[in-house]
Amino acid sequence: MFTGKKAERNADLHEERKGNVKRLDREVEIADIGCGYGGLLFALAPKMPETLILGLEIRISVAKFVQEKIKALRQQGNSPRPPSSPSKETAETPVADTSSPSSSSIPGGYQNIACLRANTMKFLPNFFHRHQLRAIFLCFPDPHFKARKHKARIVSSSLNSEYAYVLRPGGKVYTITDVEDLHEWMVERLGSHPSFERVSREEEEEGEGQDELVGVMRRETEEGKKVERNGGKKFVAVFRRVEDPPWPVRRLQGKVPGNDTALSEREVGGESSTIKDDGE
């Protein structure tokens, strides 16, 4: 008999097989990698009520706090009482006040956001299929100042290829940090990747007619608010996923195989070879 987490997983699987768990009829389109305490998730939820947004966080206690807060905000729409206070472990974390406005007055009621505990540096393609996402957020990632720790940064040649795999053409990677060295690192590596191109500087600014997601990213994360309170500077860069180049097609010369006198030629290792019908 299973106990603990394994028992919970088996119970969830049993409920799903019985049909008691409703399966999603839409796919996640936005991912906040390293979502922290979920400030961006909670800000985007009412602005994009028809879009599924997933936060991915490696710290167990932080991911659990975001999950509990999402549950509290959803339940608040069904109860006049405000959600319970955060646990002692996260009591000092600066988070938005969940008592106002009521989730019943928020479009979607926070049903479109979720958070998972995950190590995306290792398992990102396990969560999303090719060209699934339209936006990826990398907000105030760990700068890993020491040179020997740079390999642990969230932007690298190999990780950029994974971002390109899960991001659809025309989708965007949004980056923001208060560390100029890290900003230059991300710009250099994303800019040199063949699947990405940086948008114009005007598109990276806030303002009427500009990308609304840039403004939300600048203002709504906990780290962003902290930087603003301290009078720090925020460095923003946005990269667009370009179309994949067409696969090269090698044409067969001559008649189509299957005809009575079908003969065709193709290049094999730089030489010409003849393909004959099976009947000859």
C-alpha positions in Angstrom: 0.0 0.0 0.0 1.4 3.4 -1.0 1.8 6.2 1.5 2.7 9.9 1.3 3.3 11.6 -2.0 3.1 8.4 -4.1 -0.3 7.7 -2.6 -1.5 11.2 -3.5 -0.3 10.8 -7.1 -2.0 7.4 -7.5 -5.2 9.0 -6.0 -5.1 11.8 -8.5 -4.6 9.3 -11.4 -7.5 7.3 -10.1 -9.8 10.3 -10.0 -8.7 11.3 -13.5 -9.5 7.8 -14.8 -12.9 8.0 -13.2 -13.6 11.2 -15.0 -13.8 13.3 -11.9 -11.0 15.6 -13.0 -11.8 18.0 -15.8 -9.2 18.0 -18.5 -8.1 21.3 -20.1 -9.6 22.2 -23.4 -6.9 24.8 -24.0 -3.2 24.9 -23.9 -0.9 27.0 -21.8 0.3 30.0 -23.9 2.4 32.0 -21.5 5.2 30.8 -19.1 6.8 32.8 -16.3 10.1 31.0 -15.7 11.3 31.6 -12.1 8.0 33.2 -11.2 9.0 33.9 -7.6 6.0 34.8 -5.5 3.7 35.2 -8.5 3.4 38.9 -8.9 3.4 38.7 -12.7 0.9 35.8 -12.7 -1.6 37.7 -10.5 -1.2 40.9 -12.6 -1.7 39.1 -16.0 -4.6 36.9 -14.9 -7.4 39.6 -15.1 -5.8 41.2 -18.2 -5.8 37.9 -20.2 -8.8 35.9 -18.7 -9.0 33.6 -21.8 -5.3 32.8 -21.8 -3.7 30.0 -19.6 -0.6 31.2 -17.8 1.8 28.9 -16.0 4.5 29.9 -13.4 7.5 27.7 -12.9 9.5 28.0 -9.7 12.3 25.8 -8.4 12.0 26.7 -4.7 9.6 24.3 -3.1 8.3 26.7 -0.3 7.9 29.6 -2.8 6.0 27.4 -5.3 3.8 26.1 -2.5 3.0 29.6 -1.3 2.0 30.7 -4.9 -0.3 27.7 -5.2 -2.0 28.4 -1.9 -2.5 32.0 -2.8 -4.1 31.1 -6.1 -6.5 28.7 -4.2 -7.3 31.5 -1.8 -8.0 34.0 -4.5 -10.3 31.5 -6.3 -12.2 30.6 -3.1 -12.6 34.3 -2.3 -15.1 34.6 -5.1 -17.3 32.1 -3.3 -16.9 33.5 0.2 -17.2 37.0 1.8 -14.2 36.2 4.1 -10.7 37.3 3.0 -8.2 34.5 2.4 -6.1 33.2 5.3 -2.8 34.9 6.1 0.4 33.4 4.5 2.2 30.8 6.5 5.0 31.8 9.0 7.6 30.6 6.5 6.5 33.3 3.9 4.9 35.9 6.2 7.6 38.5 5.4 7.2 38.1 1.7 5.9 41.3 0.0 2.8 40.2 -1.8 -0.3 41.9 -3.2 -3.3 42.3 -0.8 -5.7 39.4 -1.7 -8.6 41.0 0.2 -9.3 43.6 -2.5 -10.5 43.5 -5.1 -12.6 40.4 -4.8 -11.8 37.6 -7.2 -15.5 37.5 -8.1 -15.0 41.0 -9.7 -11.8 39.8 -11.6 -12.4 38.5 -15.1 -11.7 34.8 -15.0 -11.5 34.7 -11.2 -7.8 33.6 -11.4 -8.9 30.3 -12.9 -6.4 30.8 -15.8 -3.2 30.8 -13.7 -1.3 28.0 -12.0 2.2 27.4 -10.5 4.4 24.3 -10.6 7.5 23.5 -8.8 10.0 22.7 -11.6 13.6 22.9 -12.7 13.1 24.4 -16.2 16.9 24.4 -16.9 16.6 20.6 -17.0 13.0 19.8 -18.0 11.5 22.6 -20.0 10.6 20.5 -23.1 8.8 18.1 -20.8 6.2 20.7 -20.0 5.5 22.2 -23.5 5.4 20.9 -27.0 7.0 22.5 -30.1 5.7 26.0 -30.8 3.2 25.9 -28.0 3.9 29.2 -26.2 3.4 32.7 -27.4 5.4 34.4 -24.5 8.1 33.5 -22.1 9.0 35.8 -19.2 12.5 35.8 -17.5 12.0 38.4 -14.7 14.9 39.3 -12.4 16.7 35.9 -12.7 19.6 35.0 -10.4 22.6 36.9 -11.8 25.2 34.3 -10.5 27.9 37.0 -10.3 30.9 34.6 -10.0 32.4 33.6 -13.3 32.4 29.9 -12.4 28.6 30.1 -11.8 27.7 31.7 -15.1 26.8 28.3 -16.5 23.9 28.3 -14.1 22.4 31.5 -15.6 18.9 31.1 -17.1 20.0 32.3 -20.5 22.6 30.3 -22.4 23.1 28.9 -25.9 21.6 25.5 -25.1 18.7 26.9 -23.1 18.0 29.5 -25.8 17.5 26.6 -28.2 14.9 25.1 -25.8 13.1 28.4 -25.6 13.1 28.5 -29.4 11.6 25.0 -29.5 8.6 25.7 -27.2 8.0 29.3 -28.6 5.9 29.7 -31.7 7.2 32.0 -34.5 6.2 35.5 -33.7 6.2 34.8 -30.0 8.5 36.7 -27.6 10.9 36.3 -24.8 10.6 39.1 -22.2 13.7 39.7 -20.0 14.1 42.2 -17.2 16.8 42.6 -14.6 18.4 45.3 -12.4 21.9 43.9 -13.0 23.5 45.6 -16.1 26.1 42.8 -16.6 23.4 40.2 -16.6 21.3 42.3 -19.1 24.3 42.5 -21.5 24.8 38.7 -21.1 21.2 37.9 -22.0 21.2 40.4 -24.9 24.4 39.0 -26.3 23.3 35.3 -26.1 19.8 35.7 -27.2 20.8 38.2 -30.0 23.3 35.8 -31.4 20.9 32.9 -31.5 19.6 32.3 -35.1 16.0 31.8 -33.8 15.7 35.2 -32.2 15.8 38.9 -33.1 15.6 41.8 -30.7 12.5 44.1 -31.2 12.9 47.8 -31.6 13.8 49.9 -28.5 10.4 51.6 -28.9 8.6 48.3 -28.4 10.5 47.8 -25.1 9.2 51.0 -23.6 5.9 51.6 -21.9 3.3 53.8 -23.5 0.0 54.0 -25.4 0.1 51.6 -28.4 3.1 49.7 -27.1 3.2 46.1 -25.9 1.1 46.0 -22.7 3.1 43.0 -21.4 6.2 45.1 -21.1 4.5 47.5 -18.8 3.1 44.8 -16.6 6.5 43.1 -16.4 8.2 46.4 -15.4 5.7 47.2 -12.6 4.1 44.1 -11.2 6.8 41.7 -10.0 7.9 41.8 -6.4 11.5 42.4 -7.4 10.5 45.1 -9.8 8.6 46.9 -7.0 11.6 46.6 -4.7 14.0 48.0 -7.3 11.6 50.9 -7.8 11.4 51.6 -4.1 15.1 51.7 -3.9 15.5 54.0 -6.9 17.3 51.3 -9.0 17.4 50.9 -12.7 15.6 48.2 -14.7 17.1 46.8 -17.9 14.6 45.4 -20.4 15.1 43.4 -23.6 12.5 41.7 -25.7 13.3 39.1 -28.4 11.0 37.8 -31.1 11.0 34.3 -32.3 11.7 34.2 -36.1 10.4 31.7 -38.6 12.3 28.5 -39.0 14.1 28.3 -42.4 12.6 25.8 -44.8 14.1 22.3 -44.9 16.2 21.6 -48.0 14.4 19.3 -50.5 16.4 17.2 -52.9 14.5 16.8 -56.1 14.4 13.6 -58.1 15.1 14.0 -61.8 13.4 12.0 -64.5 10.1 10.1 -64.4 8.3 9.1 -61.3 9.2 5.6 -60.0 6.3 3.2 -60.7 6.0 3.9 -64.4 6.9 1.2 -67.0 10.2 2.9 -67.9 10.8 4.8 -64.7 14.4 5.9 -64.1 15.5 8.6 -61.8 18.7 10.0 -60.6 19.7 11.6 -57.2 22.8 12.8 -55.6 24.3 10.4 -53.0 27.5 11.5 -51.4 28.2 13.9 -54.3 27.8 11.2 -56.9 25.0 10.3 -59.3 23.2 6.9 -58.9 20.4 5.3 -60.9 17.2 4.1 -59.2 15.4 1.4 -61.2 12.0 -0.2 -60.9 11.8 -3.3 -58.7 10.6 -5.2 -61.8 13.8 -4.5 -63.8 
